[in-house]
Amino acid sequence: MIHPQAIIEPGAVIGKNVSIGPWTYIASEVVIGDDCEISSHVVINGPTRLGKGNRIFQFASIGEDCQDLKYAGEITELVIGDNNIFRESCTIHRGTAQDNALTQIGSNNLFMAYAHVAHDCMVGNNCIMANNASIAGHVHVGNHVIIGGMAGVHQFCHIGDHSFVAANALVLKDIPAYVMASGQPAKPFGLNSEGLKRRGFERDTIMAIKRAYKSVYRKNLSVEEALAQISSQNEASEELDIFTSSIKQSTRGIIR
């Protein structure tokens, strides 16, 4: 149901079985997929594309111009996947011409109240950003990542798959996959073993990742020496490769 007091500009594309509450504004360059539920007092600017089954709570601002002072009104985009939840007062900004002119969010994510996703960010699938968590411009977040309340992530940082960022953490460098981080600045506090168990990782796989973690963080090796030691252990697997790749691909350096 679309409330008669909702404002939908000509050109906006609304899918099937979409609910839009009163005093919500939908701009002309917005595409909303089927089965989305948008509460009252929401603003969706564009160009923005939403997939199916997304739920947006009141006072959220989705697809707004970014806050980067270099932004000069260029055409940029926000693309959102399926079945995401954006709680009250979330702010999700479009990209900038200085990057790929795109902010992108995957599917099945939960953004709690007041969470902020800045320009040019890439967020994967099945992530949680708790209340007031904020990621700055150009941040990449992998899959199955949890970012605690009030945590802040510096621009250009990468956060690897299945990692966990504690509440109030200040992330200034990249966090490899599977790593738990806490503090200001954030430092490693072990492996997210419990999260891996919940997601069905085999015991042997978790043990291999633990051994790799120890090479990087417990043996006083350089990153290059640690990666060489991991390679020499002949425990190659897709899951372990996710860990080592997140280190090799780091451009800001990893937390240590």
LORO-882480 format. One line per 5 residues: their letters; for each residue y, x, z of C-alpha. Coordinates in Angstrom, 3 decimals, padded with zeros to 6 digits. Each point is the difference from the previous one (the first is absolute). Layout:
BEGIN
a	Y/X/Z  ...
This chain:
BEGIN
mihpq	000.000/000.000/000.000  003.466/001.247/-000.895  002.631/-001.312/002.404  002.966/-001.681/-001.731  002.395/002.260/001.916
aiiep	-001.603/003.185/-001.331  002.119/001.808/-002.622  -002.010/001.169/-002.995  002.002/001.575/-002.801  -000.797/-000.817/-003.645
gavig	-002.450/002.544/-001.386  -002.037/000.407/003.179  -003.723/-000.545/-000.584  -001.857/-001.872/002.725  -003.805/-000.170/-000.049
knvsi	-002.309/-002.836/000.970  -000.292/-001.374/003.517  003.018/001.966/001.271  001.839/-001.125/003.134  003.716/000.850/000.384
gpwty	001.982/-001.016/003.079  003.596/-001.223/000.329  002.964/002.355/-000.438  -002.148/002.617/-001.685  001.513/001.764/-003.028
iasev	-002.089/001.114/-002.986  001.864/002.062/-002.625  -000.444/-000.408/-003.752  -002.043/003.162/-000.563  -002.713/-000.878/002.498
vigdd	-003.623/-000.852/-000.763  -002.030/-001.605/002.792  -003.767/-000.276/-000.391  -002.225/-002.928/000.883  -000.609/-001.167/003.572
ceiss	002.917/001.849/001.572  001.635/-001.421/003.125  003.692/000.796/000.482  001.725/-001.253/003.138  003.606/-001.070/000.447
hvvin	002.968/002.400/-000.121  -001.765/002.589/-002.168  001.823/001.965/-002.723  -001.976/001.349/-002.965  002.073/001.956/-002.502
gptrl	-001.247/001.724/-003.097  -001.389/001.158/-002.212  -002.888/-000.720/002.384  -003.599/-001.017/-000.692  -002.257/-001.464/002.679
gkgnr	-003.728/-000.495/-000.477  -002.101/-002.825/001.400  -000.301/-001.242/003.549  002.916/001.848/001.563  001.613/-001.414/003.118
ifqfa	003.652/000.716/000.838  001.529/-001.082/003.285  003.584/-001.000/000.733  002.971/002.343/-000.448  -001.966/002.558/-002.013
siged	001.911/001.777/-002.781  -002.280/000.924/-002.891  001.025/001.923/-003.132  003.587/000.716/001.003  002.142/002.837/-001.381
cqdlk	-000.835/003.187/001.857  002.281/001.771/002.486  -000.061/003.351/-001.812  003.607/000.945/-000.750  -001.101/001.382/-003.381
yagei	-001.045/-003.469/-001.099  002.500/-001.289/-002.546  -001.456/-003.342/-001.019  -002.703/001.284/-002.353  -002.847/-002.383/-000.808
telvi	-002.801/000.764/002.437  -003.029/-001.938/001.142  -002.131/-001.032/002.971  -003.661/-000.805/-000.656  -002.139/-001.576/002.734
gdnni	-003.748/-000.691/-000.199  -001.999/-002.843/001.542  -000.495/-001.457/003.476  002.682/001.950/001.821  001.771/-001.298/003.100
fresc	003.689/000.748/000.581  001.079/-001.135/003.441  003.475/-000.892/001.202  002.931/002.091/-001.246  -001.977/002.532/-002.025
tihrg	002.094/001.931/-002.536  -001.639/001.252/-003.197  002.250/001.755/-002.547  -000.367/000.686/-003.705  -000.148/003.513/-001.469
taqdn	002.594/002.372/-001.443  000.518/001.603/-003.384  -000.378/003.414/001.669  -003.739/-000.698/000.488  -002.135/-002.443/-002.015
altqi	002.384/-002.938/000.509  -002.834/-001.680/001.884  -001.008/-000.911/003.529  -003.634/-001.102/000.107  -002.131/-001.661/002.674
gsnnl	-003.721/-000.647/-000.383  -002.032/-002.860/001.459  -001.159/-001.287/003.388  002.731/001.726/001.993  001.724/-001.226/003.163
fmaya	003.675/000.803/000.545  000.979/-001.144/003.474  003.479/-001.149/001.013  002.923/002.239/-001.034  -002.195/002.481/-001.883
hvahd	001.917/001.874/-002.706  -001.283/001.390/-003.311  002.712/001.981/-001.780  000.572/000.739/-003.682  -002.690/001.626/-002.140
cmvgn	-002.700/-000.274/002.662  -003.646/-000.437/-000.953  -002.179/-001.851/002.505  -003.736/-000.423/-000.564  -002.379/-002.732/001.145
ncima	-001.080/-001.276/003.418  002.837/001.670/001.895  001.838/-001.144/003.122  003.609/000.797/000.843  000.745/-001.217/003.516
nnasi	003.308/-001.362/001.274  003.060/002.063/-000.972  -002.046/002.676/-001.764  002.057/001.539/-002.815  -000.847/002.202/-002.959
aghvh	002.833/001.737/-001.832  000.406/000.436/-003.740  -002.749/001.451/-002.203  -002.657/-000.186/002.742  -003.612/-000.441/-001.121
vgnhv	-002.396/-001.826/002.332  -003.718/-000.045/-000.780  -002.604/-002.680/000.695  -001.040/-001.266/003.449  002.972/001.679/001.700
iiggm	001.435/-001.261/003.297  003.608/000.840/000.908  000.913/-000.921/003.577  003.063/-001.826/001.213  003.355/001.802/-000.159
agvhq	-001.552/002.904/-001.931  002.162/001.663/-002.643  -001.144/001.907/-003.073  002.322/002.517/-001.702  000.667/-000.306/-003.723
fchig	-002.536/001.497/-002.429  -002.769/000.187/002.619  -003.573/-000.934/-000.930  -002.317/-001.733/002.466  -003.685/000.286/-000.900
dhsfv	-002.699/-002.671/-000.051  -001.371/-001.292/003.317  002.598/001.872/002.052  001.641/-001.361/003.135  003.638/000.500/001.030
aanal	000.727/-000.789/003.637  002.901/-002.103/001.215  003.384/001.756/000.137  -001.273/002.953/-002.039  002.408/001.925/-002.226
vlkdi	-001.821/001.191/-003.103  001.694/002.962/-001.693  -002.955/001.456/-001.934  -003.030/-001.328/-001.833  -002.899/-001.450/001.984
payvm	-003.425/000.740/-001.516  -002.553/-002.757/-000.405  -001.867/-001.134/003.150  002.403/001.751/002.402  001.640/-001.600/003.043
asgqp	003.611/001.048/000.545  002.349/-000.483/002.922  003.213/001.438/001.425  003.514/001.007/-001.059  -000.516/001.785/-002.274
akpfg	-003.486/-001.338/-000.670  -002.914/002.339/000.609  -003.741/-000.459/-000.565  -001.961/-001.597/002.839  -003.522/-000.024/-001.342
lnseg	-001.953/-001.931/-002.568  000.175/-003.780/-000.396  -003.735/-000.225/000.724  000.093/-003.519/001.432  001.791/-001.290/-003.077
lkrrg	-002.575/001.631/-002.261  -002.862/-001.580/001.960  001.602/-003.430/-000.303  000.281/000.460/-003.751  -003.666/000.835/-000.423
ferdt	000.050/003.786/-000.369  -003.446/001.497/000.564  -000.502/002.190/003.078  -000.833/003.074/-002.087  003.131/-000.500/-002.082
imaik	002.176/-000.228/003.091  -001.579/003.163/001.398  000.704/001.872/-003.246  003.640/-001.142/000.117  000.200/001.122/003.641
rayks	-001.221/003.468/-000.931  002.612/000.163/-002.747  002.683/-001.147/002.435  -000.967/002.795/002.407  000.326/002.555/-002.781
vyrkn	003.566/-001.109/-000.664  001.155/-000.642/003.558  -002.170/001.829/002.528  -000.805/003.446/-001.380  003.421/001.617/-000.455
lsvee	-000.580/000.303/-003.738  002.648/-000.291/-002.689  -000.229/-003.126/-002.118  -001.420/002.022/-002.869  -002.597/001.637/002.244
alaqi	-000.972/-003.364/001.469  -000.468/-001.560/-003.433  -002.133/002.956/-001.082  -002.165/-000.381/003.103  -000.445/-003.729/-000.622
ssqne	-001.042/000.718/-003.590  -002.539/002.593/001.184  -001.704/-002.497/002.295  -001.550/-001.789/-003.000  000.597/-003.485/001.399
aseel	001.654/-001.407/-003.084  000.480/-003.767/-000.054  002.542/-002.469/-001.278  001.176/-000.654/003.573  000.456/003.677/000.794
difts	001.801/000.530/-003.294  002.574/-002.598/001.086  000.789/002.205/003.014  000.258/003.276/-001.889  001.915/-001.538/-002.923
sikqs	002.620/-001.440/002.356  000.608/003.554/001.236  -000.053/001.705/-003.397  002.439/-002.514/-001.470  002.517/000.297/002.826
trgii	003.469/001.095/-001.097  001.762/-000.157/003.396  -002.778/001.736/001.935  -002.323/-001.759/002.431  000.519/-000.674/003.691
r	-001.638/002.714/002.131
